[in-house]
Amino acid sequence: MMRIIAGTHRGRKIFSVPKDKFVKPISARIRQSFFDIVRPYVTGAVMLDLFAGCGTVGLEALSRGASKAVFVEKDGLCVKIIEKNLAALEFTEKGKVLKADVLSGLKWLEHFADYKGYDLIFMGPPYRTAENLPLFYSMETLTMVAQAGILTPTGMVAVQHHKKELLSEVPGLDHVRHERYGDTDVDFYRLKK
């Protein structure tokens, strides 16, 4: 069972999808480490949770003081679970769930940040297909984030990916930090100065 780790809703349950559904939620260890790293950016932040799954990262951000979280997920069951979590945690006014394919483009998301951009963007694209074939969406999505201009000048974007998915330079973004947790990497980027 997943729970909120810290903040106003610490210890509260997060609903998840059935185990037979091909969704792998972020581990509590990686989530805690991510929030330790981005702690200075969370309070009052507008958060974007891409490939949101059950919405765990965005929900945690709201508990820790983010002013708003936008969740983008294409799976209908996951969208319903995020909405259920927002309602159960009384975050309905602070959260917006959008059923969409992240890979179809991101520019349209500026509207949901009131055209000011996102202070924190987290993406956890799926590692594999249901047929167990590897997926490599991280570079494509990072490039779309940079091109869409949806990150605030002081914002941070983080991507969780399999260690075998190697990331290269992203035009418009500076790589600022790399963390490894077993077979999972998390890389952090900021806008180029």
C-alpha positions as CSV (number, residue, x, y, z in Angstrom):
1,M,0.0,0.0,0.0
2,M,1.3,3.4,-0.9
3,R,1.1,6.4,1.4
4,I,2.0,10.1,1.4
5,I,5.5,10.3,2.9
6,A,5.5,13.9,4.3
7,G,3.7,17.2,4.7
8,T,0.1,18.0,5.6
9,H,-1.2,14.6,4.5
10,R,1.7,12.4,5.8
11,G,0.7,8.8,6.2
12,R,-2.5,9.1,4.2
13,K,-3.3,6.2,1.8
14,I,-2.8,6.6,-2.0
15,F,-5.0,4.4,-4.1
16,S,-3.3,2.4,-6.9
17,V,-4.3,0.4,-9.9
18,P,-4.6,-3.4,-9.7
19,K,-1.2,-5.2,-9.8
20,D,-2.1,-6.9,-13.1
21,K,-2.3,-3.4,-14.8
22,F,1.0,-2.5,-16.4
23,V,1.8,0.5,-14.2
24,K,4.9,0.7,-12.0
25,P,4.5,3.4,-9.3
26,I,7.6,5.3,-8.2
27,S,9.1,3.6,-5.1
28,A,8.9,5.4,-1.7
29,R,12.7,5.5,-1.6
30,I,13.0,7.3,-5.0
31,R,10.1,9.6,-4.1
32,Q,11.7,10.6,-0.8
33,S,15.0,11.3,-2.4
34,F,13.4,13.3,-5.2
35,F,11.7,15.5,-2.7
36,D,14.8,15.9,-0.6
37,I,16.6,17.2,-3.7
38,V,13.8,19.6,-4.8
39,R,12.7,20.7,-1.3
40,P,13.6,24.4,-2.0
41,Y,11.3,24.5,-5.0
42,V,8.2,22.8,-3.7
43,T,6.4,25.4,-1.4
44,G,4.0,27.4,-3.6
45,A,5.1,25.6,-6.8
46,V,3.0,24.7,-9.8
47,M,3.8,21.1,-10.4
48,L,3.5,19.1,-13.6
49,D,3.3,15.3,-13.3
50,L,3.8,13.7,-16.8
51,F,3.1,10.0,-17.4
52,A,1.4,10.4,-14.0
53,G,0.3,6.8,-13.4
54,C,-1.6,7.0,-10.0
55,G,-0.4,10.6,-9.4
56,T,1.9,9.7,-6.5
57,V,4.5,12.4,-7.2
58,G,2.0,15.2,-7.8
59,L,0.0,14.2,-4.7
60,E,3.2,14.2,-2.6
61,A,4.0,17.7,-3.9
62,L,0.6,19.0,-2.9
63,S,1.0,17.5,0.6
64,R,4.4,19.2,0.8
65,G,3.1,22.7,0.0
66,A,2.8,22.9,-3.8
67,S,0.0,25.4,-4.8
68,K,-1.2,23.3,-7.8
69,A,-0.5,20.0,-9.6
70,V,-1.4,19.1,-13.1
71,F,-1.4,15.4,-13.9
72,V,-1.1,14.1,-17.5
73,E,-1.9,10.4,-18.1
74,K,-3.4,8.6,-21.1
75,D,-4.7,5.5,-19.4
76,G,-8.4,6.0,-18.4
77,L,-8.2,3.8,-15.3
78,C,-5.2,5.7,-14.0
79,V,-7.0,9.0,-14.6
80,K,-9.9,7.8,-12.5
81,I,-7.5,6.7,-9.7
82,I,-5.8,10.1,-9.7
83,E,-9.2,11.8,-9.4
84,K,-10.2,9.4,-6.6
85,N,-6.9,10.2,-4.8
86,L,-7.4,14.0,-5.2
87,A,-10.9,13.7,-3.7
88,A,-9.9,11.4,-0.9
89,L,-7.0,13.8,0.1
90,E,-9.2,16.8,-0.4
91,F,-6.9,18.2,-3.1
92,T,-9.6,18.5,-5.8
93,E,-9.3,22.3,-5.9
94,K,-5.5,22.2,-6.3
95,G,-5.3,19.3,-8.8
96,K,-6.2,19.0,-12.5
97,V,-6.2,15.6,-14.2
98,L,-5.8,15.6,-18.0
99,K,-6.3,12.5,-20.1
100,A,-3.8,12.9,-22.9
101,D,-0.8,11.3,-24.6
102,V,2.3,13.1,-23.4
103,L,4.1,12.2,-26.6
104,S,1.6,14.2,-28.7
105,G,3.1,17.5,-27.6
106,L,3.2,19.7,-24.5
107,K,2.8,23.3,-25.6
108,W,-1.0,23.2,-24.8
109,L,-0.1,22.6,-21.1
110,E,0.9,26.3,-20.7
111,H,-2.7,27.2,-20.2
112,F,-3.0,25.0,-17.1
113,A,-0.1,26.9,-15.5
114,D,-1.8,30.3,-16.3
115,Y,0.9,30.9,-18.9
116,K,3.5,31.4,-16.2
117,G,5.1,27.9,-16.6
118,Y,5.7,25.1,-14.2
119,D,8.2,25.3,-11.3
120,L,8.6,21.5,-11.1
121,I,8.1,19.0,-13.8
122,F,8.4,15.2,-13.0
123,M,8.2,12.6,-15.7
124,G,8.3,8.8,-15.2
125,P,7.7,7.4,-18.7
126,P,7.0,3.7,-18.9
127,Y,10.1,1.5,-19.2
128,R,8.5,-1.4,-21.1
129,T,5.5,-2.4,-23.1
130,A,3.0,-5.0,-22.0
131,E,5.0,-7.4,-24.3
132,N,8.2,-6.5,-22.2
133,L,9.8,-4.6,-25.0
134,P,11.9,-1.6,-23.9
135,L,10.6,1.9,-24.4
136,F,12.8,5.0,-24.6
137,Y,10.6,8.1,-24.2
138,S,12.8,10.2,-21.9
139,M,14.8,12.1,-24.5
140,E,11.8,12.8,-26.7
141,T,9.8,14.1,-23.7
142,L,12.7,16.2,-22.4
143,T,13.1,17.8,-25.8
144,M,9.4,18.5,-25.9
145,V,9.5,20.2,-22.5
146,A,12.4,22.4,-23.7
147,Q,10.6,23.3,-27.0
148,A,7.2,24.0,-25.4
149,G,8.7,26.6,-23.1
150,I,6.6,25.5,-20.1
151,L,9.3,25.5,-17.4
152,T,9.7,28.6,-15.4
153,P,13.2,30.3,-15.5
154,T,14.0,29.0,-12.0
155,G,12.2,25.7,-12.4
156,M,13.5,22.2,-12.4
157,V,12.6,19.1,-14.5
158,A,13.3,15.6,-13.4
159,V,13.1,12.4,-15.4
160,Q,13.0,8.9,-13.9
161,H,14.2,6.3,-16.4
162,H,15.8,2.8,-16.7
163,K,19.6,3.0,-16.3
164,K,20.0,1.4,-19.8
165,E,18.2,4.4,-21.3
166,L,21.1,6.7,-21.8
167,L,20.3,10.5,-22.0
168,S,22.3,12.9,-24.1
169,E,22.4,16.7,-24.2
170,V,19.0,18.3,-24.5
171,P,18.9,21.6,-26.5
172,G,17.7,24.4,-24.1
173,L,18.3,22.4,-20.9
174,D,21.4,22.0,-18.6
175,H,21.9,18.7,-16.9
176,V,22.4,19.5,-13.2
177,R,22.3,16.3,-11.3
178,H,22.2,12.5,-11.7
179,E,21.0,9.9,-9.1
180,R,20.9,6.1,-9.4
181,Y,18.7,3.7,-7.4
182,G,19.4,0.1,-8.4
183,D,18.2,-0.1,-12.1
184,T,16.5,3.3,-12.0
185,D,18.1,6.7,-12.7
186,V,16.7,10.1,-12.0
187,D,18.3,13.1,-13.9
188,F,17.6,16.7,-13.2
189,Y,17.6,19.6,-15.6
190,R,17.2,23.4,-15.6
191,L,16.8,25.9,-18.4
192,K,20.1,27.0,-20.0
193,K,21.2,30.4,-18.8
